[in-house]
């Protein structure tokens, strides 16, 4: 009896140990325009937020932004190669068991300075945003996870009122709608959010769905509420968050909210995310006078926001941040001080408390979490 129980216990431990979930933090950053360790992966402890480095891509150039597909087995990153040559899109296989990467493909991003990349929820389309020579390249993903060689390319022109930053169109990101029927493209240079409509896997420009923001707002990043009814944009140049009701492709403005803790001459807001439970919205604010995360309580009935506070990022230039799958932690990538700072998140109040540990990485620009069985 004892022997049978012993064997059962060992088998139980082996089975569930081998099949235990693991959560990984993926990070990327700039490599000073040469091949380097631009993507790093850390095992993340959901109990205390501690990390252990487990993998990396050692020969990648300036991985300015990346995205994982729905299975987490493929990583798509844009490579910013400067203003004198078109950027690249690199596609990797990732093996979560062996913790290895394999380069499948490199393709042109069809523009200079690709700063953002995103995938549809069906893993059938990739949208890349090129900041300089403003354009969006939308690739079909083939069955082998590689990109089709003939993407749909949408080029944008125009300017707006802040001559120092808005002398031309500057596309800054792309976001698929929850139903994958539309792609929204915040354009910092023209104070517009362009819209593409997806029909039979082919995007079409929808001029009638273009959303005009306030002048000198500089829309940058865009996110949807988990309930799919609301969307929010962070405006870089005005330091504001604007909420919209999302209905049949249209964005109906609900309200504008100042993201900084105090008025100043220049603003540089960057990133925006909503907590997994949909109760709080966070935005990052940059420049010499303030490097903070603003914390808003979110009314899930009408989409309105209420400012609850600001948290120092303990670094300079918080270009990107991420909330872990449990909602207990928020991590900030401070590009200019080369550090990723960890915060514990109070799920009742939304407020953040700095943890003692952090990660040092050259010019970190993008953070993502993924959990594997």
C-alpha distance (Angstrom), angle and dihedral (degrees) to the residues before:
residue distance angle dihedral
X1 . . .
X2 3.80 . .
X3 3.81 90.9 .
X4 3.83 92.1 51.3
X5 3.80 90.9 48.6
X6 3.81 90.2 49.3
X7 3.82 92.3 51.5
X8 3.82 91.1 46.3
X9 3.82 91.0 51.0
X10 3.80 93.2 50.1
X11 3.81 91.9 47.9
X12 3.82 90.8 47.5
X13 3.81 92.0 52.0
X14 3.80 92.7 44.7
X15 3.80 93.5 48.1
X16 3.78 97.7 46.8
X17 3.80 93.1 36.2
X18 3.78 90.7 55.2
X19 3.78 91.9 45.5
X20 3.81 98.4 42.7
X21 3.76 115.9 128.4
X22 3.78 119.4 -108.8
X23 3.78 126.8 -163.4
X24 3.79 120.2 -149.8
X25 3.79 130.7 -163.8
X26 3.82 112.5 -144.1
X27 3.81 117.7 -160.1
X28 3.80 134.3 -177.6
X29 3.78 137.5 -177.5
X30 3.78 149.0 153.1
X31 3.81 121.5 -60.1
X32 3.82 101.4 -161.9
X33 3.83 92.1 -95.2
X34 3.80 94.2 -63.0
X35 3.78 135.7 91.1
X36 3.77 111.5 -75.2
X37 3.79 147.5 132.0
X38 3.79 93.4 -58.9
X39 3.82 97.5 152.7
X40 3.80 122.7 47.5
X41 3.82 131.7 177.4
X42 3.81 126.8 -153.1
X43 3.77 130.7 -172.5
X44 3.80 105.5 -123.5
X45 3.80 124.7 -147.0
X46 3.81 107.6 -142.4
X47 3.82 91.3 -160.2
X48 3.80 100.3 57.7
X49 3.81 106.5 4.1
X50 3.80 94.4 -116.5
X51 3.80 118.0 148.7
X52 3.79 138.5 -152.0
X53 3.79 120.6 -163.1
X54 3.80 110.0 -123.5
X55 3.82 108.9 161.5
X56 3.79 145.8 4.2
X57 3.80 145.9 176.9
X58 3.78 104.5 -118.5
X59 3.81 102.4 -175.1
X60 3.80 104.8 49.7
X61 3.82 127.0 118.2
X62 3.82 123.2 -135.3
X63 3.81 101.2 -30.0
X64 3.80 93.3 -162.9
X65 3.81 95.2 175.4
X66 3.80 138.1 -7.0
X67 3.78 142.9 -175.4
X68 3.80 134.6 -156.8
X69 3.78 122.3 -140.9
X70 3.81 120.9 -119.3
X71 3.81 94.5 -88.3
X72 3.80 93.3 45.7
X73 3.80 90.1 -128.8
X74 3.80 96.0 111.3
X75 3.79 130.4 50.8
X76 3.81 122.0 -160.8
X77 3.79 116.5 -165.9
X78 3.79 134.5 176.0
X79 3.79 117.5 -136.2
X80 3.81 115.8 -147.1
X81 3.81 105.7 -147.5
X82 3.79 96.8 174.7
X83 3.79 134.2 -105.5
X84 3.80 98.4 -56.0
X85 3.80 101.0 63.1
X86 3.77 137.6 29.1
X87 3.77 116.7 -91.6
X88 3.78 125.0 -117.7
X89 3.78 137.9 -124.1
X90 3.81 112.5 -144.4
X91 3.80 122.3 -161.8
X92 3.81 120.5 -158.4
X93 3.78 136.3 -176.8
X94 3.80 111.1 -134.8
X95 3.79 120.3 -159.3
X96 3.84 107.8 -157.9
X97 3.81 92.0 -167.6
X98 3.79 97.4 51.0
X99 3.83 93.1 27.4
X100 3.79 92.3 -134.1
X101 3.80 135.4 137.4
X102 3.79 126.9 -144.5
X103 3.80 121.9 -168.8
X104 3.81 110.0 -128.5
X105 3.78 102.4 173.1
X106 3.79 148.5 -13.1
X107 3.79 120.0 -152.3
X108 3.79 135.6 173.3
X109 3.80 115.0 -92.8
X110 3.84 87.0 -144.5
X111 3.80 92.8 -123.7
X112 3.79 146.9 44.5
X113 3.81 125.2 -81.3
X114 3.82 101.7 10.0
X115 3.80 102.9 -156.1
X116 3.81 104.4 172.9
X117 3.80 141.3 29.1
X118 3.80 131.5 -176.5
X119 3.81 140.5 172.7
X120 3.78 133.4 -139.6
X121 3.80 115.7 -111.9
X122 3.81 89.2 -111.0
X123 3.83 91.4 56.7
X124 3.80 90.1 -126.2
X125 3.83 101.0 110.0
X126 3.81 136.4 43.5
X127 3.82 122.1 -163.2
X128 3.82 119.8 -160.9
X129 3.82 123.1 -168.6
X130 3.82 118.3 -148.9
X131 3.81 112.1 -160.2
X132 3.81 99.7 -164.2
X133 3.82 116.2 50.5
X134 3.77 82.3 20.1
X135 3.80 112.8 -121.3
X136 3.77 144.8 136.1
X137 3.80 119.5 -137.8
X138 3.81 114.7 -160.9
X139 3.81 114.0 -164.5
X140 3.78 128.5 -167.3
X141 3.82 111.9 -130.9
X142 3.78 113.4 -132.4
X143 3.80 125.5 -142.1
X144 3.82 91.0 -96.0
X145 3.85 89.0 56.9
X146 3.80 92.4 -110.1
X147 3.79 122.7 125.4
X148 3.78 124.5 -102.9
X149 3.80 110.9 -109.2
X150 3.81 95.0 -129.4
X151 3.81 110.0 59.0
X152 3.78 124.5 -179.2
X153 3.82 106.2 -106.2
X154 3.80 122.7 -158.0
X155 3.81 117.3 -168.6
X156 3.78 122.5 -162.4
X157 3.79 132.3 -157.3
X158 3.77 136.3 -175.6
X159 3.80 141.2 78.5
X160 3.77 141.2 -133.7
X161 3.78 143.3 -148.4
X162 3.83 104.2 -68.1
X163 3.80 99.2 77.2
X164 3.82 95.4 -170.9
X165 3.82 93.0 60.1
X166 3.80 105.8 13.6
X167 3.79 103.7 52.6
X168 3.81 88.2 121.0
X169 3.78 142.1 3.5
X170 3.82 113.4 -67.4
X171 3.80 114.7 -174.2
X172 3.79 108.9 -154.3
X173 3.82 108.9 177.6
X174 3.80 147.3 -15.7
X175 3.78 131.7 -134.0
X176 3.81 129.7 -171.0
X177 3.79 116.0 -140.0
X178 3.84 115.0 -114.9
X179 3.82 90.0 -102.8
X180 3.84 92.8 47.9
X181 3.82 90.3 -124.8
X182 3.81 96.2 115.0
X183 3.80 141.4 32.5
X184 3.81 118.4 -150.0
X185 3.81 118.4 -152.5
X186 3.84 118.3 -167.1
X187 3.81 109.5 -150.5
X188 3.80 112.6 -159.0
X189 3.80 92.8 -170.8
X190 3.80 100.0 54.2
X191 3.82 102.0 30.6
X192 3.79 91.1 -120.4
X193 3.78 139.7 119.1
X194 3.79 106.0 -142.1
X195 3.80 119.6 -152.7
X196 3.80 130.6 -146.6
X197 3.79 120.7 -168.3
X198 3.80 119.2 -145.9
X199 3.80 116.6 -136.3
X200 3.79 119.3 173.1
X201 3.82 91.0 -21.4
X202 3.81 91.7 -52.4
X203 3.83 119.3 108.7
X204 3.80 121.2 -138.9
X205 3.80 126.5 -166.2
X206 3.83 112.4 -112.1
X207 3.78 109.1 -158.1
X208 3.79 91.1 175.8
X209 3.82 89.9 61.6
X210 3.82 96.2 50.8
X211 3.81 110.5 129.5
X212 3.81 117.7 -145.8
X213 3.80 115.7 -149.3
X214 3.80 126.3 -160.7
X215 3.81 115.3 -69.2
X216 3.81 114.3 -87.4
X217 3.81 89.9 12.4
X218 3.81 96.2 121.5
X219 3.83 102.9 -156.5
X220 3.81 110.8 -141.0
X221 3.83 119.1 162.4
X222 3.79 130.2 18.9
X223 3.80 135.1 -160.9
X224 3.81 140.5 177.6
X225 3.78 127.1 -134.7
X226 3.84 113.2 -113.7
X227 3.82 89.5 -112.5
X228 3.83 90.1 60.7
X229 3.81 93.5 -131.1
X230 3.80 99.3 98.7
X231 3.81 137.5 45.6
X232 3.80 131.2 -168.8
X233 3.79 134.2 -160.5
X234 3.79 127.6 -161.6
X235 3.81 111.0 -141.7
X236 3.80 110.6 -147.7
X237 3.80 100.7 -163.0
X238 3.82 99.5 43.5
X239 3.80 97.4 35.6
X240 3.80 92.7 -128.6
X241 3.80 138.1 132.0
X242 3.80 115.5 -143.6
X243 3.79 123.1 -163.4
X244 3.80 125.6 -149.9
X245 3.76 137.0 -172.4
X246 3.82 108.9 -126.3
X247 3.79 114.6 -141.4
X248 3.82 127.5 158.2
X249 3.78 92.1 -27.7
X250 3.79 95.3 -47.9
X251 3.79 124.0 117.9
X252 3.81 111.3 -145.2
X253 3.81 111.6 -167.7
X254 3.81 115.7 -121.2
X255 3.80 103.1 175.1
X256 3.81 148.3 -40.6
X257 3.81 124.3 -118.9
X258 3.80 129.6 -168.2
X259 3.80 109.8 -123.1
X260 3.81 102.0 -166.0
X261 3.80 126.2 80.4
X262 3.81 93.1 -127.8
X263 3.79 141.3 13.0
X264 3.81 117.4 -94.4
X265 3.79 140.2 163.5
X266 3.81 97.7 -100.1
X267 3.77 134.8 24.5
X268 3.79 134.0 -161.1
X269 3.79 110.7 -177.3
X270 3.79 112.1 172.5
X271 3.80 124.5 171.3
X272 3.81 138.4 27.5
X273 3.82 133.9 -166.0
X274 3.81 139.6 164.8
X275 3.81 123.6 -138.6
X276 3.83 115.8 -106.2
X277 3.82 91.0 -109.4
X278 3.83 90.7 53.9
X279 3.81 93.4 -125.5
X280 3.82 100.9 111.1
X281 3.80 138.1 38.1
X282 3.81 123.3 -155.4
X283 3.81 130.7 -165.4
X284 3.81 133.0 -176.9
X285 3.81 123.3 -129.2
X286 3.81 124.8 -163.4
X287 3.82 145.3 -175.1
X288 3.79 133.7 84.7
X289 3.81 97.8 -67.8
X290 3.80 96.9 50.3
X291 3.79 137.2 16.7
X292 3.79 105.4 174.7
X293 3.77 147.9 134.1
X294 3.80 111.7 -125.1
X295 3.79 116.3 -145.1
X296 3.80 121.9 -148.5
X297 3.79 129.0 -178.0
X298 3.80 108.4 -135.1
X299 3.79 124.8 -142.6
X300 3.79 103.7 -143.2
X301 3.79 92.9 -163.3
X302 3.81 99.2 58.3
X303 3.81 104.0 9.4
X304 3.82 95.7 -118.9
X305 3.82 122.5 146.0
X306 3.80 132.7 -138.3
X307 3.80 118.8 -162.9
X308 3.80 111.0 -125.3
X309 3.79 102.5 173.9
X310 3.78 150.8 -62.4
X311 3.78 130.3 -95.0
X312 3.80 123.6 -157.4
X313 3.82 111.2 -123.7
X314 3.83 91.7 -144.7
X315 3.78 89.8 -129.6
X316 3.78 143.9 56.3
X317 3.81 127.6 -83.9
X318 3.84 106.8 7.0
X319 3.79 95.5 -155.5
X320 3.80 96.2 166.7
X321 3.81 140.0 10.4
X322 3.80 137.6 177.3
X323 3.81 140.2 -157.8
X324 3.81 116.7 -138.0
X325 3.86 120.7 -120.1
X326 3.81 93.1 -102.2
X327 3.80 91.6 53.7
X328 3.81 90.3 -129.5
X329 3.80 98.3 108.0
X330 3.80 138.7 45.4
X331 3.82 121.0 -165.3
X332 3.81 124.9 -163.3
X333 3.82 127.1 -157.3
X334 3.83 108.8 -147.1
X335 3.79 102.4 -164.4
X336 3.81 101.2 -167.7
X337 3.81 96.3 46.4
X338 3.81 94.8 42.7
X339 3.80 94.9 -128.3
X340 3.80 137.9 122.3
X341 3.81 108.7 -150.9
X342 3.81 124.1 -155.7
X343 3.81 126.3 -141.5
X344 3.80 132.2 -176.8
X345 3.81 110.0 -132.6
X346 3.80 122.1 -142.8
X347 3.79 103.5 -140.8
X348 3.80 92.8 -158.1
X349 3.81 99.2 50.5
X350 3.81 100.2 20.1
X351 3.82 90.1 -132.2
X352 3.80 122.8 140.6
X353 3.83 131.9 -131.4
X354 3.80 120.7 -164.5
X355 3.80 117.6 -120.6
X356 3.79 123.0 -146.1
X357 3.80 98.2 -117.9
X358 3.80 128.6 74.0
X359 3.81 140.0 164.5
X360 3.81 124.3 -114.5
X361 3.80 114.1 -144.3
X362 3.80 134.3 154.3
X363 3.83 109.8 -96.7
X364 3.83 98.1 -30.0
X365 3.81 111.9 -152.7
X366 3.81 109.1 164.9
X367 3.83 136.6 36.1
X368 3.82 129.1 -174.6
X369 3.82 135.7 170.6
X370 3.79 127.5 -146.9
X371 3.81 130.5 177.6
X372 3.82 120.9 -150.7
X373 3.79 131.7 -168.3
